[in-house]
Amino acid sequence: MLEVTDIAKEELSKVLSSDSAKDKQLIIYFRGYGWSGPSLGMALEESVDGMEKLESNGVTAWIDSKLKTFLTQIGKITVDYRKD
């Protein structure tokens, strides 16, 4: 249900190990629909009450249970990192 690429893992590890991320969890959330379909976002939050845990490539993320139901219909979340 979650796939984190190696480059994304490296970049997320930097963010998650920073002082500003202390005691916070990575949240993946539904942002709405765009021209190309559903759009997801990521944030750092302290509370994960009522959320479901996903893990991939050593990265732990939390999603709302409604998003998990949606993903069973459309497929997995892929987190990647791109440098322009």
N, C-alpha and C positions, 0 to 999 in steps of 0.2 A: 504494500500500500504506500510505502515511502521509499524513494531511492535518492540517496545523496551521493553525488559524484566525488571523486577524490579531491579535485580542486576546490569544490564547495566545502568539503570537510576541512581542508586546510584553512580557508578563509573564515568559516564559522568558528573554528577552534580559536582563532585569534580574538574574535569578538567575544565569545563565551568565556574566555579566560581573562578578559580585561576587568579592571576594577568596577567599571560602570555596569557590568553584567553580574556582579556578585549577588547571589541569592535570587537570581532571575532565571526563568526558563524560556526556551525558544517556543513560541506559539506560531502556528500556521493557521491563518483564518481566511474565510471567504470574503472578498472585497466587492463582489458583484459581477455583472456581466459586461464585457467589452465587445468590440467588433469581432474578435476572434473567439469568443466564448467566455467561459468562467475565468475570473481573475482571482488569484490568491495573493496574500501578503504575509509577511513575517514580522514579528515583534518580540520584544523581551518583556515578560510580565512576571510578577511575583506569585500570583495566585493561578493555580491550574485546577481549581475545584470544578468538578463535573466534566473535566476534559479527559480525553483518552490519549494514552502514551503510544508513540510510534518510534521505532529505532531503525537506523540504517547506517552502515559504515562507521559505527562508533558515535553517531550523533543521535541525541534524543530530542524529539519534538512532541508537542502536545497539540491536539486538534479538538474542536467541538464535536460532540457525538453526531450532530446533524450533518457536519461535513463528512464524517466517516460514512454515514449512510449514503450520501451523495457519491462518494468515491467508489462505493461498491457497484454503482451503476456506470460510472464513466472511466474508471481505471485508477492508476496510481499518481502520486505527486512525485515529480522529479525536481530536486533542488540542484541547480548548477550555478557556476560562477563564470562570468565572462569579463575579460578586460578589453576595453575599447582602445 
